[in-house]
């Protein structure tokens, strides 16, 4: 069991983490695109919009899970304060990451729009 599994990251998050690590490894390589390579050339590779929608859905599910745990704790149905706080922190961190990604995409788009032709 590695450190990520020990802290209880779900399987979908684990897959996303592995995909991010794979992409980071590819970006660090000296691989140059050739004529035979095209965007989406990998079979089954999700498009950018699909990946973004999946990430947003993941953040939404974490927010909903945290909200449900908080409500259950407040109503006295659950006495697991630690689990409730962990879910809340996971949701908070994922939301912050999504906001930072949005800000980076917005600034990249602004930069692209302001590029002289």
C-alpha positions in Angstrom: 0.0 0.0 0.0 1.5 3.3 -1.0 1.0 6.7 0.7 -1.8 7.8 -1.6 -3.8 4.6 -0.8 -3.1 4.9 2.9 -4.8 8.3 3.1 -7.9 7.0 1.4 -8.0 8.6 -2.1 -10.8 7.1 -4.1 -10.2 5.0 -7.2 -11.3 7.7 -9.6 -9.0 10.2 -8.0 -6.2 7.7 -8.1 -6.7 7.2 -11.9 -6.7 11.0 -12.4 -3.5 11.2 -10.3 -1.8 8.5 -12.4 -2.9 10.3 -15.6 -1.4 13.6 -14.3 1.9 11.8 -13.5 2.0 10.3 -16.9 1.4 13.6 -18.6 4.1 15.3 -16.4 6.5 12.6 -17.4 5.7 13.1 -21.1 6.1 16.8 -20.9 9.5 16.5 -19.4 10.7 14.3 -22.2 12.3 15.5 -25.4 9.6 14.0 -27.5 8.8 16.2 -30.5 5.6 15.9 -32.5 5.8 14.3 -35.9 3.5 14.4 -38.9 2.0 11.1 -37.9 1.1 12.4 -34.4 -2.1 14.4 -34.1 -4.2 15.7 -31.3 -6.2 12.9 -29.8 -4.2 10.3 -31.7 -4.4 8.0 -28.7 -7.3 5.6 -28.8 -9.8 6.4 -26.0 -8.0 9.6 -25.0 -10.5 12.1 -23.6 -10.7 15.5 -25.1 -9.8 18.6 -23.1 -13.5 19.5 -22.5 -14.2 15.9 -21.4 -11.3 16.0 -18.9 -12.4 19.4 -17.7 -16.0 18.3 -17.2 -14.8 15.2 -15.4 -12.7 17.3 -13.0 -15.6 19.7 -12.4 -17.9 16.7 -11.7 -15.3 15.3 -9.3 -15.1 18.6 -7.4 -18.9 18.7 -7.3 -19.1 15.2 -5.9 -16.5 16.0 -3.2 -18.5 19.1 -2.3 -21.8 17.1 -2.1 -20.1 14.4 0.0 -18.7 17.0 2.4 -22.0 18.8 2.7 -23.8 15.5 3.4 -21.3 14.6 6.1 -21.6 18.0 7.7 -25.4 17.8 7.7 -25.3 14.4 9.3 -22.9 15.5 12.0 -24.9 18.6 12.7 -28.1 16.6 13.0 -26.5 14.1 15.3 -26.7 11.2 12.9 -23.0 10.8 12.7 -20.4 11.4 15.5 -17.3 11.2 13.2 -16.0 14.7 13.5 -12.6 13.7 12.0 -14.1 12.2 8.9 -16.4 15.2 8.5 -13.5 17.6 8.7 -11.4 15.5 6.3 -14.2 15.5 3.7 -14.5 19.2 4.1 -10.8 19.8 3.6 -10.7 17.5 0.6 -13.6 19.5 -0.9 -11.9 22.8 -0.1 -8.5 21.8 -1.6 -10.1 20.4 -4.8 -12.2 23.6 -5.1 -9.1 25.8 -4.7 -7.3 23.7 -7.3 -10.2 24.2 -9.7 -10.2 27.9 -9.1 -6.4 28.1 -9.7 -6.8 26.1 -12.9 -9.6 28.5 -14.1 -7.4 31.5 -13.4 -4.5 30.0 -15.3 -6.8 29.2 -18.3 -8.2 32.7 -18.2 -4.8 34.3 -18.2 -3.6 32.0 -21.0 -6.6 33.0 -23.1 -6.1 36.7 -22.4 -2.5 36.3 -23.4 -3.5 34.5 -26.6 -6.1 37.1 -27.5 -3.6 39.9 -27.0 -0.9 38.2 -29.2 -0.2 40.5 -32.2 -0.6 38.8 -35.6 
